Structures are given as C-alpha cells and as structure tokens.
C-alpha cells in the first residue's frame, strides 16, 4: 500500500503512544518506506556490535535473557513511528538480514530469527487493525516477539536444556518483551522526536 500524500494525526496518550483511531491511513508513503529501511539498517549495524556483547553475557547463564529486548527493538520502534501494516515485520527482517550479511555470530539463522520475531510483534498490531499504539499494545507486541524468539531459540539451540532452565529463560524473555522493550522503544522514539527528524509522523 503506497500513498505519496500526508498522514493522519493520532491523539497522544499519557504513554506517549497513540489511542485507538477509527480510520487510520494504512497506505505506505515514500517516507514511510525510507524511515522503516533506515530503522532496519541502523539496528542491523547495532546488532553486529551487540552480538559480541551478548556472547560475553553468556557468563550470566539464562539470566542474560533479561536483556533480550535489544534484539526486538526494530519490531516495536518502526510501527510506533510509521503505524502501517508490515512495519514491525519489515524493520525486524531488514535488521536481521543486514546483521547476517555483516557477519553476525549466528550466521544466516539471524534472518530466520528476525522473521519470527517480526511476525510475532506484527500479529499483535494486526489484531488492533493498526489503530492503537498504546503502552499495553506495545507490551503485548513485545511479548509476541519474545515468545516467537523463545520458540526459535529453543528449537535451534536450547532443546537439550533442563526444563527449569528453559522456564527461567521463558520468564526473563517475557519480562524483557513486556516491560523493557516498550519502555526502551518509547524512550528512543521520544528522543528522536525532539530532534525533529520525525516531523510529519503521528505523535
């Protein structure tokens, strides 16, 4: 969906996200595509750097997963800014694809991970018909992305771990997706808005 025109203003809430709107404009504009791509590229580069840090955090065992939100940020930041169908999925997959091409420590599986994470968040926004970007919706989208990431990681890497360890991982990833992810995404978007680079996007 593509529209070279303007955007529909959305009422701000106390969370700095938006309340439901009855007729959101779901057509993609040129600048929506550009900004979504830039978000994906920026996080793709950040993911490569974060990969080395993440490996260092393995010393924490399953508790490193409380920081899992870093891998899910594009899937929340992009739709929070653009508010169009597919934004979460697009930005997460672009970030994962670029990270893989730049030498991610997880190789091409990074792309599969990004697909699942982006889809997990996208489904939540779709359930609202892309009408709400309130904190609860962002938190549920974060949980959806984290749940998809957990399924992926257990299947590909952690199937041999003890059930109690997997339970700890699941809880910490859920907390990261439900709380840390939306808080970090909102803080980042607010910081970007103060610079003026998001002028013309819903607030």
C-alpha positions, 0 to 999 in steps of 0.5 A, a space after each residue: 500500500 503506497 500513498 505519496 500524500 500526508 498522514 493522519 494525526 493520532 491523539 497522544 496518550 499519557 504513554 506517549 503512544 497513540 489511542 485507538 483511531 477509527 480510520 487510520 491511513 494504512 497506505 505506505 508513503 515514500 517516507 514511510 518506506 525510507 524511515 522503516 529501511 533506515 530503522 532496519 539498517 541502523 539496528 542491523 549495524 547495532 546488532 553486529 556490535 551487540 552480538 559480541 556483547 551478548 556472547 560475553 553475557 553468556 557468563 550470566 547463564 539464562 539470566 542474560 535473557 533479561 536483556 533480550 529486548 535489544 534484539 526486538 527493538 526494530 519490531 516495536 520502534 518502526 510501527 510506533 513511528 510509521 503505524 502501517 501494516 508490515 512495519 514491525 515485520 519489515 524493520 525486524 527482517 531488514 535488521 536481521 538480514 543486514 546483521 547476517 550479511 555483516 557477519 553476525 555470530 549466528 550466521 544466516 539463522 539471524 534472518 530466520 530469527 528476525 522473521 519470527 520475531 517480526 511476525 510475532 510483534 506484527 500479529 499483535 498490531 494486526 489484531 488492533 487493525 493498526 489503530 492503537 499504539 498504546 503502552 499495553 499494545 506495545 507490551 503485548 507486541 513485545 511479548 509476541 516477539 519474545 515468545 516467537 524468539 523463545 520458540 526459535 531459540 529453543 528449537 535451534 539451540 536450547 532443546 537439550 536444556 533442563 526444563 527449569 532452565 528453559 522456564 527461567 529463560 521463558 520468564 526473563 524473555 517475557 519480562 524483557 518483551 513486556 516491560 523493557 522493550 516498550 519502555 526502551 522503544 518509547 524512550 528512543 522514539 521520544 528522543 528522536 522526536 525532539 530532534 525533529 527528524 520525525 516531523 510529519 509522523 503521528 505523535 
